């Protein structure tokens, strides 16, 4: 899937099993945002929304969907 810069988009795993996704970025740099976000949402406690807001601002990202690990519409993993 090609997503041009500035185009709204979202990704989700609708199944019960964990998945892996391969992202390719050009130019490079956005992978750093995903690595930092992964570190924030993989903690056993809910992610700190202020920290996530600062992270998004640094990478000029407007979050369109809630940052909640787990399946859409269901509680996040604990």
Residue pairs with C-beta under 8 A, 6 or more apart in sequence:
3 9
8 64
10 64
10 65
11 21
12 71
12 72
13 19
13 71
14 71
14 72
16 71
23 30
23 31
23 34
25 31
29 59
30 59
32 59
33 55
33 58
33 59
33 61
36 55
37 52
37 55
37 67
40 47
40 48
40 51
40 52
40 55
40 67
41 47
41 67
41 69
42 69
44 78
46 76
47 67
49 67
52 63
52 67
56 62
56 63
68 76
69 76
69 77
70 76
70 77
